[in-house]
Amino acid sequence: MKENEKGLDKLLNTANVKKHDPDVESVECFRRLAKMTKIKYDALIKEGFNKDQALELCKNILSMNT
């Protein structure tokens, strides 16, 4: 868990987002979003996309296009 928190801190710093104490609902939302993105990536690979193509299609987190 601590490692995930450090990763989120690094991401926020990279994006120049000021750190705040995230509420539990927000953290859970991002966890679920990460899991859904991984599921999408794996499904794209299984369907024959290469790693670069799958990654590109996963960059827009709201896109469900394949």
C-alpha positions, 0 to 999 in steps of 0.5 A: 500500500505504501508503495502505491501511495508513493507512486501516486505522489510521484504522479501528482508531483509530475503533473504539478498537482498540489498534494492533499489528503485524498478522501477514501472514495477518491482513492478507491475510484482511482484504484478501480480505474487502474484495474479497468485500464489494466483489464482493457490493456490485457484484452487489447493484447489478447485481441492481437494488438501489440504492446505499443498499440494497446498502450496508446489505446489505453492513454485516454482513460475514458475511451472504450474504442478498440 
